[in-house]
Amino acid sequence: KEHKYEIRKWGFEYSLYETQGDTNKVNYNGALIFAVPIVMGVSLSSTDLKDFLNTMYNLSKKRTVSSNCVRPPAIRRILKSKACRGAIMFGK
């Protein structure tokens, strides 16, 4: 819930499953993903969302950069892949 704005800004749409625990504390058991971003023709996945959440969590602990400046790691992976493929195709 902490990074809800950043997650939605990148195109992930989701709903959290909530259950009431014994101590009246809300527990989140999972999420239902309704939409994922498509980057250069590649759909991101639930794994990409988990990686993005881990990245934001780790950076927020260090407080080195604002979470609204963080890109999902999948963006860089896709761009590198497309650039590499483009370079290979150019060399043929």
TORSE-381125 format. One record per residue: residue number from 1; residue in three letters; x negated, y negated, z negated of N, C-alpha, C in turn. Coordinates in steps of 0.05 Angstrom, whole numbers. Last residue first. Example, Ala and Ser with C-alpha at 12.3 -4.5 7.8 and 13.67 -1.06 7.14 Angstrom:
2
    i   aa     n.x     n.y     n.z    ca.x    ca.y    ca.z     c.x     c.y     c.z
    2  SER    -257      45    -142    -273      21    -143    -258      -1    -157
    1  ALA    -264     114    -156    -246      90    -156    -264      66    -156
//
This chain:
92
    i   aa     n.x     n.y     n.z    ca.x    ca.y    ca.z     c.x     c.y     c.z
   92  LYS    -477     151     787    -473     172     808    -475     162     836
   91  GLY    -479     108     752    -504     120     761    -501     142     782
   90  PHE    -427      98     740    -441      78     756    -467      90     768
   89  MET    -415     141     707    -401     139     733    -416     119     751
   88  ILE    -447     126     663    -452     151     677    -440     150     705
   87  ALA    -422      79     647    -450      79     655    -457     104     671
   86  GLY    -371      98     633    -374      79     655    -402      78     665
   85  ARG    -384     131     590    -373     143     614    -376     125     638
   84  CYS    -401      90     555    -420     111     563    -410     124     589
   83  ALA    -354      61     549    -378      48     560    -398      69     570
   82  LYS    -321      99     526    -313      88     552    -338      75     565
   81  SER    -349     108     478    -343     130     496    -337     120     524
   80  LYS    -347      58     454    -373      70     461    -369      92     481
   79  LEU    -291      52     448    -306      34     465    -333      45     473
   78  ILE    -281      94     412    -269      94     439    -284      76     457
   77  ARG    -311      78     367    -316     104     380    -305     104     408
   76  ARG    -286      29     355    -315      29     363    -321      56     378
   75  ILE    -236      49     341    -239      29     362    -267      29     373
   74  ALA    -244      82     297    -237      94     323    -240      75     346
   73  PRO    -249      49     253    -273      61     264    -268      74     292
   72  PRO    -210     -10     257    -211      19     253    -236      31     266
   71  ARG    -244     -69     233    -231     -54     254    -230     -25     247
   70  VAL    -236    -122     186    -245     -94     191    -229     -82     214
   69  CYS    -217    -169     168    -237    -170     189    -246    -143     198
   68  ASN    -186    -159     125    -172    -167     149    -191    -171     173
   67  SER    -220    -148      83    -208    -125      97    -194    -133     122
   66  SER    -281    -185      81    -252    -185      78    -240    -162      94
   65  VAL    -340    -156      53    -326    -168      76    -296    -166      71
   64  THR    -358    -138       5    -377    -151      23    -363    -166      46
   63  ARG    -336    -108     -36    -328    -137     -33    -348    -152     -15
   62  LYS    -340     -56     -49    -365     -71     -47    -360    -101     -45
   61  LYS    -286     -42     -47    -301     -37     -72    -327     -53     -72
   60  SER    -273     -55       5    -261     -71     -16    -275     -66     -43
   59  LEU    -302     -16      33    -310     -44      35    -298     -61      13
   58  ASN    -273      30      18    -301      28      11    -311      -1      13
   57  TYR    -222      17      39    -225      22      11    -255      18       3
   56  MET    -233      13      94    -224     -10      80    -227      -7      49
   55  THR    -249      67     103    -267      44     109    -259      20      93
   54  ASN    -203      95      90    -228      99      75    -247      77      79
   53  LEU    -168      75     130    -162      70     101    -187      74      84
   52  PHE    -194      95     175    -191      66     172    -185      59     143
   51  ASP    -189     150     167    -216     138     169    -215     108     164
   50  LYS    -132     153     170    -147     161     145    -175     148     144
   49  LEU    -125     139     223    -113     122     202    -127     128     176
   48  ASP    -150     182     248    -161     154     252    -150     135     231
   47  THR    -115     222     233    -143     223     223    -156     195     226
   46  SER     -71     208     263     -69     206     233     -97     207     221
   45  SER     -99     173     320     -85     195     307     -83     189     277
   44  LEU     -91     133     380    -104     139     355     -87     160     340
   43  SER     -92     146     449     -75     143     425     -92     150     400
   42  VAL    -122     112     500    -126     133     481    -109     127     456
   41  GLY    -120      68     534    -107      92     542    -110     116     523
   40  MET    -145      28     503    -156      36     529    -146      63     538
   39  VAL    -111      50     449    -134      34     456    -146      44     482
   38  ILE     -51      48     416     -64      60     440     -86      40     449
   37  PRO     -32      60     348     -41      43     370     -53      59     393
   36  VAL      28      96     330      -1      93     328     -10      75     351
   35  ALA      87     104     290      73      94     314      43      91     309
   34  PHE     103     133     245     122     128     267     108     119     293
   33  ILE      83     178     197      73     158     217      92     157     240
   32  LEU      95     185     132     106     192     157      98     171     177
   31  ALA      52     205      79      63     184      96      74     197     122
   30  GLY      50     226      10      43     227      38      55     204      53
   29  ASN      60     218     -43      53     245     -35      44     247      -6
   28  TYR      49     174     -93      52     175     -64      42     202     -55
   27  ASN      85     162    -152      64     177    -139      70     177    -109
   26  VAL      99     116    -203     105     124    -175      81     138    -164
   25  LYS     111     136    -269      92     124    -250      99     134    -222
   24  ASN     137     161    -309     151     140    -295     132     124    -277
   23  THR     109     206    -323     104     181    -339     117     157    -326
   22  ASP     123     244    -286     132     248    -314     129     222    -330
   21  GLY     138     208    -224     123     227    -241     134     228    -269
   20  GLN     176     205    -167     174     195    -195     160     216    -211
   19  THR     150     195    -102     163     212    -122     159     200    -149
   18  GLU     151     174     -35     147     168     -63     162     187     -80
   17  TYR     120     170      26     137     186      10     131     180     -19
   16  LEU     117     112      68     105     128      47     127     145      33
   15  SER     116     103     137     132     101     114     120     120      93
   14  TYR      86      63     191      88      87     173     108      82     151
   13  GLU      49      44     246      74      41     232      79      66     216
   12  PHE      -8      12     270       2      36     256      28      29     242
   11  GLY     -27     -35     292      -8     -20     306       1       6     294
   10  TRP     -59     -70     264     -72     -54     284     -53     -36     299
    9  LYS     -23     -91     227     -35    -109     247     -48     -93     270
    8  ARG     -15     -48     193       6     -55     213      -4     -73     234
    7  ILE     -63     -51     165     -55     -26     178     -34     -32     200
    6  GLU     -61    -102     142     -82     -95     161     -75     -70     178
    5  TYR     -16     -97     108     -17    -117     129     -37    -109     151
    4  LYS     -31     -55      71      -8     -53      89      -9     -72     113
    3  HIS     -69     -44      33     -78     -54      59     -56     -53      80
    2  GLU     -41     -23     -11     -58     -47     -14     -65     -60      13
    1  LYS     -16      24       0       0       0       0     -17     -25       0
//
